[in-house]
């Protein structure tokens, strides 16, 4: 891949706005889903000229960030974004280390297993593996984001942050947690206390997925800072005492084995 994307304008002072415009084009394309986006979609949503748009589309296609749709006149996200995304989700080699372990758990236990990491005020799904009994979740695929406080994995990511940082995150997310997920900050804090006491999280009851349940444990570096969280989702009818114990032990064993095998790879300075 070339070292940099050529700016559609010759004036270097235009580079920041050009970068913003390019990101806007990619976001509009992503919203188009499998159909992609048309020229009119871009022009309706953006405030720059048709010639500028064409220069951006050409440059993004040359870099592999866009590709032409089979439908004439429409654009899809390019495969180069998959390459970048795989690396972005693999900090400290975490995704490569966790993927086969999630697959093994999914095959053995039958449920859906996830790797999450923190992304600012959100938790982002870096990997998902489904077993014989896959279930719905707040995220359906790799790359899905949730505000921290939603789901058992985000509890595992929050629990080991400094108290002030955790408070700032929950204050920032409070309105959205309440309006979109029917989750109160007090319930999130109670679940964090539960995890710190018992070593695992099981999410906040009364959310928008009442028929599902789950478990999550943190993946910690040498200083006790959360690098990520491993979680499992399942139907509540499958959450028997024996199955819960089996899934929880399986996740704990896999995380412990992964850290031992990593020989310091997960330990960030």
C-alpha positions in Angstrom: 0.0 0.0 0.0 1.4 3.5 -0.8 2.8 5.3 2.2 0.2 8.1 2.0 -3.0 8.9 0.1 -2.5 11.7 -2.4 -4.4 14.8 -1.6 -6.9 15.8 -4.3 -5.7 19.4 -4.0 -2.2 20.7 -4.5 -2.2 23.1 -1.5 -0.9 21.3 1.6 -3.0 23.6 3.8 -6.0 21.8 2.5 -4.9 18.4 3.8 -6.8 18.4 7.1 -10.1 19.2 5.4 -9.3 16.7 2.7 -8.8 14.0 5.3 -12.1 14.9 7.0 -13.9 14.8 3.7 -12.3 11.4 2.9 -13.5 10.0 6.2 -17.0 11.4 5.5 -17.1 9.6 2.2 -16.1 6.3 3.9 -18.8 6.7 6.5 -21.5 7.4 4.0 -20.4 4.4 2.0 -20.5 2.2 5.1 -24.1 3.4 5.8 -25.1 2.1 2.4 -24.4 -1.4 3.5 -24.2 -4.1 0.8 -25.8 -1.7 -1.7 -23.0 0.8 -1.2 -23.5 4.5 -2.0 -24.3 6.5 -5.1 -23.1 9.9 -6.2 -26.3 11.5 -5.1 -26.0 9.9 -1.6 -22.7 11.6 -1.2 -23.8 15.0 -2.6 -27.0 15.0 -0.5 -25.0 14.4 2.7 -21.8 16.5 2.0 -21.1 20.1 1.5 -18.4 20.1 -1.1 -18.5 20.2 -4.8 -19.0 17.4 -7.4 -15.4 17.8 -8.7 -14.0 17.5 -5.2 -16.1 14.4 -4.7 -14.9 12.7 -7.8 -11.3 13.5 -6.9 -11.8 11.9 -3.5 -13.6 8.8 -4.9 -10.7 8.3 -7.4 -8.1 8.7 -4.7 -9.8 6.3 -2.3 -10.3 3.7 -5.0 -6.6 3.9 -5.9 -5.7 3.3 -2.3 -8.1 0.3 -2.0 -10.4 2.0 0.4 -13.3 2.1 -2.0 -14.3 -0.3 -4.9 -17.0 -0.1 -7.5 -20.2 -1.9 -6.8 -21.7 -4.4 -9.3 -24.5 -1.9 -9.5 -23.4 0.8 -11.9 -22.6 4.2 -10.3 -22.4 2.9 -6.7 -19.4 2.4 -4.4 -18.6 -0.1 -1.7 -15.9 -0.1 1.0 -12.6 -1.5 -0.3 -10.8 -4.5 1.0 -7.8 -2.5 2.2 -10.0 -1.5 5.1 -10.2 -5.2 6.1 -6.4 -5.3 6.3 -6.2 -2.1 8.4 -9.1 -3.3 10.6 -7.4 -6.6 11.3 -4.4 -4.8 12.5 -6.3 -2.2 14.4 -8.1 -4.9 16.3 -4.9 -6.8 17.1 -3.1 -4.6 19.6 -0.3 -6.6 21.3 -1.4 -9.6 19.2 -4.5 -10.0 21.4 -6.9 -10.9 18.6 -4.6 -13.5 17.2 -4.1 -15.1 20.6 -7.8 -15.1 21.5 -9.4 -16.2 18.3 -8.6 -19.9 18.4 -9.5 -20.0 22.1 -12.9 -18.5 21.4 -13.4 -21.0 18.6 -12.5 -23.9 20.9 -15.0 -22.6 23.6 -17.7 -22.2 21.0 -17.3 -25.7 19.7 -17.1 -27.3 23.1 -19.8 -25.3 24.9 -22.1 -24.4 22.0 -22.6 -20.8 22.9 -21.4 -17.5 21.4 -18.1 -16.1 22.6 -16.6 -12.7 22.1 -13.5 -10.6 22.5 -14.1 -6.9 23.4 -11.7 -4.0 23.9 -12.2 -0.5 25.1 -12.5 2.3 22.5 -12.9 5.6 24.4 -16.4 5.6 25.9 -17.3 2.5 24.1 -16.6 -1.2 24.0 -15.8 -2.6 20.5 -16.1 -6.2 19.5 -12.8 -7.5 18.0 -13.8 -11.1 17.5 -16.9 -13.4 17.7 -17.2 -17.2 17.4 -20.6 -18.9 17.4 -21.2 -22.4 18.6 -24.1 -24.8 17.9 -26.5 -22.5 19.8 -25.7 -19.0 18.6 -27.8 -16.2 20.1 -28.6 -12.5 19.5 -26.5 -9.9 21.2 -26.1 -6.1 21.4 -23.5 -6.5 18.7 -23.9 -8.9 15.7 -20.4 -8.9 14.2 -16.8 -7.8 14.6 -16.5 -4.1 14.7 -19.8 -3.5 16.6 -19.7 -0.9 19.3 -21.6 -0.4 22.6 -21.4 2.3 25.2 -19.4 1.1 28.2 -22.0 0.0 30.7 -24.0 -2.2 28.3 -23.4 -5.9 28.4 -21.2 -8.1 30.6 -18.0 -7.5 28.6 -18.1 -3.7 29.2 -18.5 -4.4 32.9 -15.2 -6.4 32.8 -13.5 -3.5 30.9 -14.8 -0.9 33.4 -14.1 -2.7 36.6 -10.3 -2.4 36.6 -10.1 1.3 35.6 -9.2 4.0 38.0 -12.3 5.1 39.9 -12.2 8.7 38.6 -11.8 7.5 35.0 -14.7 5.0 35.4 -16.9 7.7 36.9 -16.2 10.0 34.0 -17.1 7.3 31.5 -20.4 6.5 33.3 -21.3 10.1 33.6 -20.7 10.6 29.9 -22.7 7.5 29.0 -25.5 7.9 31.6 -28.1 9.5 29.4 -27.6 7.1 26.5 -27.6 4.0 28.8 -31.0 5.1 30.2 -32.7 6.2 27.0 -31.4 3.5 24.6 -30.9 0.5 26.9 -33.0 1.1 30.0 -29.9 0.7 32.2 -29.2 2.9 35.3 -25.6 3.8 36.3 -26.3 2.6 39.8 -27.0 -0.9 38.3 -23.7 -0.8 36.4 -21.8 0.2 39.5 -23.5 -2.7 41.4 -22.4 -5.1 38.7 -18.9 -3.8 38.8 -18.8 -4.5 42.5 -20.2 -8.0 41.8 -17.3 -8.7 39.4 -14.7 -7.4 41.8 -16.1 -9.7 44.4 -16.7 -12.8 42.3 -14.3 -12.5 39.5 -16.8 -12.4 36.6 -19.7 -10.3 35.3 -23.1 -11.4 34.2 -24.5 -8.1 32.9 -27.2 -5.8 34.1 -30.7 -7.2 34.3 -33.6 -5.3 32.8 -31.8 -4.5 29.5 -33.3 -4.8 26.0 -32.4 -8.5 25.7 -34.2 -10.0 28.6 -34.2 -13.5 27.1 -30.4 -13.7 27.0 -27.8 -14.0 29.6 -24.0 -14.1 29.6 -20.7 -14.1 31.4 -17.5 -12.1 31.1 -14.0 -12.0 32.5 -11.3 -9.4 32.0 -7.9 -9.9 30.2 -5.4 -8.0 32.3 -1.9 -6.9 31.7 0.9 -7.1 34.3 -0.3 -3.9 36.0 -3.9 -5.1 36.3 -5.1 -2.8 33.5 -7.7 -4.4 31.2 -6.5 -5.1 27.7 -9.8 -6.7 26.8 -12.6 -8.9 28.0 -13.7 -12.4 27.0 -17.5 -12.9 27.1 -20.1 -15.5 26.4 -23.8 -15.0 25.5 -26.5 -17.6 25.7 -30.2 -18.1 26.2 -31.2 -17.9 29.8 -32.7 -21.4 29.5 -29.2 -22.7 28.9 -27.7 -21.0 32.0 -28.0 -23.9 34.4 -25.6 -24.1 37.3 -23.5 -26.8 35.7 -23.3 -25.1 32.3 -22.5 -21.8 33.9 -19.7 -23.4 35.9 -18.4 -25.1 32.8 -18.4 -22.0 30.6 -16.8 -19.8 33.3 -14.1 -22.3 34.0 -13.5 -22.7 30.3 -13.0 -19.0 29.8 -10.8 -18.6 32.9 -8.6 -21.5 31.7 -8.3 -20.1 28.2 -7.3 -16.7 29.4 -4.8 -18.1 31.9 -3.4 -20.4 29.2 -3.2 -17.5 26.7 -1.3 -15.3 29.1 1.1 -18.0 30.0 1.7 -18.8 26.3 2.2 -15.2 25.4 5.5 -14.9 27.4 5.0 -11.2 28.0 3.4 -10.3 24.6 0.3 -9.0 26.4 2.2 -7.0 28.9 2.3 -3.4 27.8 4.7 -0.9 29.1 
